[in-house]
């Protein structure tokens, strides 16, 4: 069974609640949980992060066709809050500082277990590779 639900996180302040929801659903469905940190899009649907624009459809396609049951928590980063080129103070952005996430670049796709990240993650260009995403799903 493929991706059963995507839980969107539109602002960092709701990340914990959405992650808890994802963990509960993954446990109930005996599914794998993945956390994707990606960029948001403007009103026309254009993402400000080129890597995210290329990777997001690949991740979605692989998960839709996956043999494994998957739940994904997808967190969107606003450029004004995430990008260091916009404001160096964005180094304090929640997803960068959270020790479980330690986001240094987006997109980042993280395998997540009941006790937190499993240590398996894909960053930037790796997320554009269907083979890499499939391998992340296959790793226990």
N, C-alpha and C positions, 0 to 999 in steps of 0.2 A: 504494500500500500504506500503510495507516495505522500507528499506533503499534505497534512490534514488541516493545518491552520497556520496562518501568519498573523502574529500579534504585533501591531505597529506601536512604536514608541515615538510620539511626535515631539516630546520635550524631555530632557534628561530627568526632570523631577518626578516623572512617572515610571522611570525605568524599573525600579525595584518592584513596583506593583505588577507591571506587565511581565517581568521575569518570573515572579511568583506564580502568576497565572499560567505562564508557559511551562514551568516545572510541574505544576499540578496536572495539567493536561497531558504532558509527556508521560508522567508516571501512570496516569489512568489508562492511557492508550498504549502503554509499553512502547513508546516512541523515542527516537533520538531527539535531543533538543539542540538547536543551533542558534547562535546569536550573531546577527549581521549588523555591523555598524557601517552606515553608508551616508551619503549626502542627501539632503532634501532637494526638491526641484522647485523651480519658479512657477508662476501661474500658468505658463505655457507647457509645463512638464519637463523642462530642460534642467538637468542636474548640473550643479556648478563644479562638480568633480568629474573630470573626464574618465578616470579609472572606474569610478562608480557607475557611470553611464554605460560603460562597456561590460562591467562585471555583473551588475544586478540581473540583467536578462539571462546570463549564463547560469548563475546560481539558481534562479527561479526555474529555468528549463530542466536542469539536472534534478532538482528536488521534486518537480512535478512528475518526472519519469522514474524516480527512485523506487527500488524494490523495498527499501526500508521505510518504515513509518516515521515521519519527521514532523516536528513542530518547530517553527522558526519565530524568534523574537527579532524584529527588524527595527533598529533604532536609527532615526534620521538626525543628522547633524546640520545645523544651519551654518552657512559660511561665516556669518558675522560672529558666531559664538565659537567656532572650531578653528578657523584658519589663523595661523600665526602671522601670515602676511597681512591680514586685515588688522590684527591687534595682537602684539606679543603677550598681552595678559591672557590670551586664550590658552596659554600653557596650563592654566588652572581649570580648564574645561573638565567637567565631571568624568567623561569617558576617558580622558587622558590620565586623571589622577586616581581613579578607582583601581586599587591594586589587583582586582580580579580581571580587569579589562586591559589596563596599560596600553591604550591605543596610541600608536605612534604614527599611523597612516591609515587612510581609508581607501577602499573598503577593507574591512577586516571581518572574517568569518570564523567564529569560535565554536568548537564542539563543547557542550556544556553538560555536565553530569549533575547528579543530586547534590554533590558537595562543591559544585562550582566548575570552573573551566577544567577540562581534561588535560590541557597542555597542547592540544592539537589546534592549530589555527592556520589560516591562510591570510596573507596580507597583500594588498594592492594587486599587482599583476597576476599573482597566483590565483586570485578569485576569478580571473578572466578565463581560466583553463578548466574546461569541463572535466578533464581527467583528474586535475587536482581536487576539485570539489567531490568527485566520485570517491577518490581515495580517502578524503576526510570522512565521508559517510561510512566507508568500509572499516576504518580503524576503530578499534574498541577502546 
